[in-house]
Amino acid sequence: MSYIEESLVEGETVLYKARLHWIVLLWPALIGGAIGIAGTGCLVGAVFRSGRSHTVSGAMGVVGLVLFLAGLALIAVGIVKRNATEIAVTNRRVLIKTGVITRRTVELLLAKIESIGVYESAAGRMLGYGTVIVRGTGGTPEQFDRVARPLELRKQVQSQVEGRLRL
């Protein structure tokens, strides 16, 4: 069960969920892929070097295996980091949770939200990601980078805040 589902109070429903954009996986995938390819090259080289015996020659094989596993681990860490971030708008509040081992949560009641801002770089506008900055009354701004569809998140928060003001 996700953090958001566990945090809901009686009568509260999730109206919108957002997540980090796939762009957060770009660098881990590129660097992990390069390391993995280098490791595969070392493994293949070690096998060819060993001749017909089909055994992997010592140090080169070990280095290749370590590099390959390090590349996989780097990619896995990126995936876990992306999936560990939860963002939701409910009928009562905005919830944001980041982290796996250490957890950071921000929960703002809709009535206490002063403003929500979005910053999109040129690349972010083209690919659909940006930085969302949520300010609560009397609080410091909370910034969340590389959120997918940030304008939709802002729209959902604003529509809920306006709905609460009319009640």
C-alpha positions as a Markdown table, in Angstrom:
| # | Residue | x | y | z |
|---|---|---|---|---|
| 1 | Met | 0.0 | 0.0 | 0.0 |
| 2 | Ser | 1.3 | 3.4 | -0.9 |
| 3 | Tyr | 2.1 | 6.2 | 1.6 |
| 4 | Ile | -0.8 | 8.3 | 0.2 |
| 5 | Glu | -3.4 | 5.6 | 0.6 |
| 6 | Glu | -2.2 | 4.9 | 4.2 |
| 7 | Ser | -2.4 | 8.7 | 5.0 |
| 8 | Leu | -6.0 | 9.2 | 3.9 |
| 9 | Val | -8.4 | 10.2 | 6.7 |
| 10 | Glu | -12.1 | 9.3 | 6.8 |
| 11 | Gly | -14.0 | 10.9 | 4.0 |
| 12 | Glu | -10.9 | 11.9 | 2.1 |
| 13 | Thr | -10.5 | 10.8 | -1.5 |
| 14 | Val | -7.6 | 11.1 | -4.0 |
| 15 | Leu | -8.7 | 13.3 | -6.9 |
| 16 | Tyr | -5.4 | 13.5 | -8.8 |
| 17 | Lys | -2.0 | 11.7 | -8.7 |
| 18 | Ala | 1.2 | 13.0 | -10.3 |
| 19 | Arg | 4.7 | 11.5 | -10.5 |
| 20 | Leu | 8.2 | 12.4 | -11.5 |
| 21 | His | 8.8 | 12.6 | -15.2 |
| 22 | Trp | 10.8 | 9.9 | -17.0 |
| 23 | Ile | 13.6 | 12.5 | -17.5 |
| 24 | Val | 14.8 | 11.6 | -14.0 |
| 25 | Leu | 15.9 | 8.3 | -15.5 |
| 26 | Leu | 17.9 | 9.8 | -18.3 |
| 27 | Trp | 21.3 | 10.3 | -16.5 |
| 28 | Pro | 21.1 | 7.0 | -14.5 |
| 29 | Ala | 20.2 | 5.1 | -17.8 |
| 30 | Leu | 23.0 | 6.8 | -19.9 |
| 31 | Ile | 25.7 | 6.4 | -17.3 |
| 32 | Gly | 24.5 | 2.9 | -16.1 |
| 33 | Gly | 24.2 | 1.8 | -19.8 |
| 34 | Ala | 27.7 | 3.1 | -20.6 |
| 35 | Ile | 29.2 | 1.3 | -17.5 |
| 36 | Gly | 27.2 | -1.9 | -18.4 |
| 37 | Ile | 28.4 | -1.8 | -22.0 |
| 38 | Ala | 32.0 | -1.4 | -20.8 |
| 39 | Gly | 31.5 | -4.4 | -18.5 |
| 40 | Thr | 30.0 | -6.5 | -21.2 |
| 41 | Gly | 33.0 | -5.6 | -23.4 |
| 42 | Cys | 35.4 | -6.7 | -20.7 |
| 43 | Leu | 33.5 | -10.0 | -20.3 |
| 44 | Val | 33.4 | -10.7 | -24.0 |
| 45 | Gly | 37.1 | -9.8 | -24.3 |
| 46 | Ala | 37.9 | -12.1 | -21.4 |
| 47 | Val | 36.1 | -15.0 | -23.0 |
| 48 | Phe | 37.8 | -14.5 | -26.4 |
| 49 | Arg | 41.1 | -14.1 | -24.7 |
| 50 | Ser | 40.7 | -17.4 | -22.9 |
| 51 | Gly | 40.7 | -19.2 | -26.3 |
| 52 | Arg | 38.9 | -22.5 | -26.8 |
| 53 | Ser | 38.7 | -23.4 | -23.1 |
| 54 | His | 35.6 | -21.2 | -22.8 |
| 55 | Thr | 36.6 | -20.0 | -19.4 |
| 56 | Val | 36.7 | -16.3 | -18.5 |
| 57 | Ser | 40.2 | -15.1 | -17.8 |
| 58 | Gly | 40.7 | -13.9 | -14.3 |
| 59 | Ala | 40.9 | -10.1 | -13.6 |
| 60 | Met | 39.3 | -9.0 | -16.9 |
| 61 | Gly | 36.3 | -11.2 | -16.3 |
| 62 | Val | 35.9 | -10.0 | -12.7 |
| 63 | Val | 36.2 | -6.3 | -13.7 |
| 64 | Gly | 33.7 | -6.9 | -16.5 |
| 65 | Leu | 31.2 | -8.5 | -14.1 |
| 66 | Val | 31.6 | -5.8 | -11.5 |
| 67 | Leu | 31.1 | -3.0 | -14.2 |
| 68 | Phe | 28.0 | -4.8 | -15.6 |
| 69 | Leu | 26.5 | -5.1 | -12.1 |
| 70 | Ala | 27.3 | -1.5 | -11.2 |
| 71 | Gly | 25.6 | -0.3 | -14.4 |
| 72 | Leu | 22.5 | -2.4 | -13.5 |
| 73 | Ala | 22.5 | -1.0 | -10.0 |
| 74 | Leu | 22.7 | 2.6 | -11.1 |
| 75 | Ile | 19.7 | 2.1 | -13.4 |
| 76 | Ala | 17.8 | 0.4 | -10.6 |
| 77 | Val | 18.5 | 3.2 | -8.2 |
| 78 | Gly | 17.1 | 5.7 | -10.7 |
| 79 | Ile | 13.9 | 3.6 | -11.1 |
| 80 | Val | 13.4 | 3.2 | -7.4 |
| 81 | Lys | 14.0 | 7.0 | -6.8 |
| 82 | Arg | 11.3 | 7.8 | -9.4 |
| 83 | Asn | 8.8 | 5.3 | -8.0 |
| 84 | Ala | 9.5 | 6.4 | -4.4 |
| 85 | Thr | 8.0 | 9.9 | -5.0 |
| 86 | Glu | 4.3 | 10.2 | -4.6 |
| 87 | Ile | 2.3 | 13.3 | -5.3 |
| 88 | Ala | -1.5 | 13.6 | -4.8 |
| 89 | Val | -4.3 | 16.1 | -4.5 |
| 90 | Thr | -7.2 | 15.0 | -2.4 |
| 91 | Asn | -10.5 | 16.7 | -1.5 |
| 92 | Arg | -8.8 | 18.1 | 1.6 |
| 93 | Arg | -5.1 | 18.5 | 1.1 |
| 94 | Val | -2.0 | 18.1 | -1.1 |
| 95 | Leu | 0.3 | 15.3 | -0.2 |
| 96 | Ile | 3.9 | 14.8 | -1.4 |
| 97 | Lys | 6.2 | 12.1 | -0.3 |
| 98 | Thr | 9.8 | 11.5 | -1.4 |
| 99 | Gly | 12.4 | 9.0 | -0.4 |
| 100 | Val | 12.7 | 5.3 | 0.3 |
| 101 | Ile | 15.1 | 4.9 | 3.3 |
| 102 | Thr | 14.7 | 8.4 | 4.6 |
| 103 | Arg | 11.3 | 9.8 | 4.0 |
| 104 | Arg | 10.3 | 13.5 | 3.5 |
| 105 | Thr | 6.6 | 14.4 | 3.4 |
| 106 | Val | 4.8 | 17.6 | 2.8 |
| 107 | Glu | 1.1 | 17.7 | 3.6 |
| 108 | Leu | -0.7 | 21.0 | 3.0 |
| 109 | Leu | -4.4 | 21.5 | 3.8 |
| 110 | Leu | -6.1 | 23.1 | 0.8 |
| 111 | Ala | -7.3 | 26.0 | 3.0 |
| 112 | Lys | -3.7 | 26.8 | 4.0 |
| 113 | Ile | -2.2 | 26.9 | 0.5 |
| 114 | Glu | -1.2 | 30.5 | -0.4 |
| 115 | Ser | 0.1 | 29.9 | -3.9 |
| 116 | Ile | 1.4 | 27.2 | -6.2 |
| 117 | Gly | 4.0 | 28.1 | -8.9 |
| 118 | Val | 5.4 | 26.3 | -11.8 |
| 119 | Tyr | 8.8 | 26.8 | -13.5 |
| 120 | Glu | 9.4 | 25.0 | -16.8 |
| 121 | Ser | 12.6 | 25.3 | -18.8 |
| 122 | Ala | 12.5 | 25.1 | -22.6 |
| 123 | Ala | 13.3 | 21.4 | -22.5 |
| 124 | Gly | 10.7 | 21.0 | -19.7 |
| 125 | Arg | 8.0 | 22.6 | -21.8 |
| 126 | Met | 8.8 | 20.4 | -24.8 |
| 127 | Leu | 9.0 | 17.2 | -22.8 |
| 128 | Gly | 6.3 | 17.9 | -20.2 |
| 129 | Tyr | 8.1 | 18.4 | -16.9 |
| 130 | Gly | 8.8 | 21.2 | -14.5 |
| 131 | Thr | 9.4 | 22.4 | -11.0 |
| 132 | Val | 6.4 | 22.9 | -8.8 |
| 133 | Ile | 6.7 | 25.3 | -5.8 |
| 134 | Val | 3.9 | 25.1 | -3.2 |
| 135 | Arg | 3.7 | 27.9 | -0.6 |
| 136 | Gly | 1.6 | 27.5 | 2.5 |
| 137 | Thr | 0.3 | 30.4 | 4.6 |
| 138 | Gly | 3.1 | 31.5 | 6.9 |
| 139 | Gly | 5.4 | 28.7 | 5.7 |
| 140 | Thr | 8.4 | 28.4 | 3.5 |
| 141 | Pro | 8.1 | 27.4 | -0.2 |
| 142 | Glu | 8.3 | 23.6 | -0.9 |
| 143 | Gln | 10.0 | 22.9 | -4.2 |
| 144 | Phe | 9.7 | 19.7 | -6.2 |
| 145 | Asp | 11.8 | 19.2 | -9.3 |
| 146 | Arg | 11.0 | 17.3 | -12.6 |
| 147 | Val | 7.3 | 16.7 | -11.9 |
| 148 | Ala | 5.4 | 15.3 | -14.9 |
| 149 | Arg | 2.7 | 17.6 | -16.2 |
| 150 | Pro | 3.2 | 20.4 | -13.7 |
| 151 | Leu | 0.6 | 22.6 | -15.1 |
| 152 | Glu | -2.1 | 19.9 | -14.7 |
| 153 | Leu | -1.0 | 19.5 | -11.0 |
| 154 | Arg | -1.3 | 23.2 | -10.5 |
| 155 | Lys | -4.7 | 23.3 | -12.2 |
| 156 | Gln | -6.0 | 20.4 | -9.9 |
| 157 | Val | -4.7 | 22.1 | -6.8 |
| 158 | Gln | -6.3 | 25.5 | -7.8 |
| 159 | Ser | -9.6 | 23.9 | -8.7 |
| 160 | Gln | -9.8 | 22.2 | -5.2 |
| 161 | Val | -8.7 | 25.4 | -3.4 |
| 162 | Glu | -11.4 | 27.4 | -5.3 |
| 163 | Gly | -14.0 | 24.7 | -4.5 |
| 164 | Arg | -13.1 | 25.0 | -0.8 |
| 165 | Leu | -13.4 | 28.8 | -0.9 |
| 166 | Arg | -17.0 | 28.5 | -2.2 |
| 167 | Leu | -18.1 | 26.3 | 0.6 |
